[in-house]
């Protein structure tokens, strides 16, 4: 495991003519878990896609160990930087073991044979994600939670020191969301993998991230330790939402309770919360 | 990580079993193709003993067999095999790359493009020989580019490309019909060739350019098998695995179109062979490995078998495209119904 630095500097990017990221700066802390949060269409997915060179920036750079990722040969980059996209496609009928093996792609050249090392990587990925028993099952027969573990296993088989994940918990039941985040934390602790993930759920993000990044309007609004980032003031600015932030008695991390216009208990009102 | 863990042994074991089955399936398909090839050489309107067939193939002048086998049957069978391999391989490549069985070159207008160019070159420009193949390849690539461009909007979505392709295909087929009906010397056999595909009147001289196209483009595709397989996981995942998606796709399109169009320039657009081979291969191979070589062999089996059935096993004589067309049409309807229900992928 080598420590890699991943930074975005003055990064602008988008689709067709619409610029979504505007001169964004971000330094991902190596060996830590970073969660990226923000309202819909704020650019958090675009940021992740640009950092994994699925999108070319219109200006600025994504630097891996000081080198622009768009200059590194793609196979070489894929041995350091892994990505789990939001909606990967499993070919019909493919087995778990076969799918996870695909993660070895960047480690193989045109005529090289499948080696013991590849088998070991696949085995280790299946074990880490507790999918060994599923190895011979077709992916399309699995539950959502199992399937997501299998995709993570594929990314693990790629054996990259940096792993980016675009909303890895979307469409999962809460128990599976926690399971996936626990798994990523295990991975971070055991291998020192730098994890960067876009998450929808602020509370899960604050609980699992070492470094929380809030994006608003294509820029980093605030970034830092979850206690410093998840505040009532920041939630108002980033999401336009009134809320209360308290400390989770179990994890000691902040949790955010949204305040709507209804269902107020006696003696509570918005103004009081603001003061 | 212990090297002796039972899991890893199981993984290795399963992987080897799959590889063995894959080789086995290929061997069986190859055997069927060779057997069919042998049958088409020795059994036609009359029976030629295998010994005589071999002597003819070795260049002996066998009275009564030299003409039938050497001049009639052999060119026909050789071209059937080559065109079938090209259609099968080119078709499955498109289906894999676009992750949709409907995205086969004979559905999205590429074979009709090649066919229209060939018939234009032959009937209107009075050309013949390799130049016809070259024009067909150029037209096939042009159509591929046109369909790609017309369906492009922030990336290419499979369904949009297929619908645009079906439209273009219909237009090109009407061009073929127009050229044929306004041709001075109207010939039913020729017309059938450019409308549904036929190996009637095949000549051995046509085989060499097709063989060259097959070796060059087919080789290029087989070398890219791994990248193609990665593309099945979606463009994003493939890119994350280090595949240069745009470049691979371009290369694969050029190779597949080159092969399909070269075959079309000789046999016409043999109906549905490109469309059928991939899904059949997928059934036979299952989860055991790449579909490219099995689909190519199935293409050859379909053309050889279809031509044989059309010639000898039906009342009257039909070109191969009529037989494969009758096979393929119900399957096309099935695929469309299925795609409507669940957006199927190969």
HADDOCK unambig.tbl for C-alpha pairs under 7 A between the chains (distance, minus, plus):
assign (segid A and resid 54 and name CA) (segid B and resid 236 and name CA) 6.75 0.50 0.50
assign (segid A and resid 54 and name CA) (segid B and resid 239 and name CA) 6.94 0.50 0.50
assign (segid A and resid 74 and name CA) (segid B and resid 242 and name CA) 4.71 0.50 0.50
assign (segid A and resid 74 and name CA) (segid B and resid 243 and name CA) 6.81 0.50 0.50
assign (segid A and resid 74 and name CA) (segid B and resid 244 and name CA) 6.89 0.50 0.50
assign (segid A and resid 75 and name CA) (segid B and resid 242 and name CA) 4.24 0.50 0.50
assign (segid A and resid 75 and name CA) (segid B and resid 243 and name CA) 6.92 0.50 0.50
assign (segid A and resid 78 and name CA) (segid B and resid 240 and name CA) 6.17 0.50 0.50
assign (segid A and resid 78 and name CA) (segid B and resid 241 and name CA) 5.51 0.50 0.50
assign (segid A and resid 78 and name CA) (segid B and resid 242 and name CA) 4.99 0.50 0.50
assign (segid A and resid 82 and name CA) (segid B and resid 240 and name CA) 6.12 0.50 0.50
assign (segid A and resid 83 and name CA) (segid B and resid 240 and name CA) 5.52 0.50 0.50
assign (segid A and resid 84 and name CA) (segid B and resid 237 and name CA) 6.89 0.50 0.50
assign (segid A and resid 85 and name CA) (segid B and resid 236 and name CA) 6.30 0.50 0.50
assign (segid A and resid 85 and name CA) (segid B and resid 237 and name CA) 6.37 0.50 0.50
assign (segid A and resid 88 and name CA) (segid B and resid 233 and name CA) 6.12 0.50 0.50
assign (segid A and resid 88 and name CA) (segid B and resid 234 and name CA) 5.88 0.50 0.50
assign (segid A and resid 88 and name CA) (segid B and resid 237 and name CA) 6.23 0.50 0.50
assign (segid A and resid 89 and name CA) (segid B and resid 233 and name CA) 4.68 0.50 0.50
assign (segid A and resid 89 and name CA) (segid B and resid 234 and name CA) 5.36 0.50 0.50
assign (segid A and resid 90 and name CA) (segid B and resid 233 and name CA) 5.67 0.50 0.50
assign (segid A and resid 91 and name CA) (segid B and resid 232 and name CA) 6.13 0.50 0.50
assign (segid A and resid 91 and name CA) (segid B and resid 233 and name CA) 6.49 0.50 0.50
assign (segid A and resid 91 and name CA) (segid B and resid 346 and name CA) 6.99 0.50 0.50
assign (segid A and resid 92 and name CA) (segid B and resid 345 and name CA) 6.59 0.50 0.50
assign (segid A and resid 92 and name CA) (segid B and resid 346 and name CA) 6.40 0.50 0.50
assign (segid A and resid 93 and name CA) (segid B and resid 287 and name CA) 6.57 0.50 0.50
assign (segid A and resid 94 and name CA) (segid B and resid 287 and name CA) 6.02 0.50 0.50
assign (segid A and resid 103 and name CA) (segid B and resid 241 and name CA) 6.74 0.50 0.50
assign (segid A and resid 105 and name CA) (segid B and resid 241 and name CA) 6.13 0.50 0.50
assign (segid A and resid 106 and name CA) (segid B and resid 241 and name CA) 5.77 0.50 0.50
assign (segid A and resid 106 and name CA) (segid B and resid 242 and name CA) 5.70 0.50 0.50
assign (segid A and resid 119 and name CA) (segid B and resid 8 and name CA) 6.62 0.50 0.50
assign (segid A and resid 119 and name CA) (segid B and resid 12 and name CA) 6.97 0.50 0.50
assign (segid A and resid 120 and name CA) (segid B and resid 8 and name CA) 6.75 0.50 0.50
assign (segid A and resid 123 and name CA) (segid B and resid 7 and name CA) 6.77 0.50 0.50
assign (segid A and resid 123 and name CA) (segid B and resid 8 and name CA) 5.79 0.50 0.50
assign (segid A and resid 124 and name CA) (segid B and resid 1 and name CA) 6.85 0.50 0.50
